Amino acid sequence: MTETLAKQLTQIIKQSQVQFESISEKDWNNKPSPEKWSKKEVLGHLADSAMNNIHRFIRIKQGDQTN
């Protein structure tokens, strides 16, 4: 079962990469409206949040409960 799941995940990643790479620079930077974020801004926010969460998990594992 784990091998099948790993193969499925690998396939999803490959398909997503093709779709990801097909987005033009214009589409990355396009803002649907002035108050909305572009795809690039959304991706940057998600990456930043992921890094903050990783650091938080590491601090928690090391016993730092301040955050």
Buried (B, 14 or more C-beta within 10 A) or exposed (E): EEEEEEEEEEEEEEEEEEEEEEEEEEEEEEEEEEEEEBBBEEBEEEEEEEEEEEEEEEEEEEEEEEE
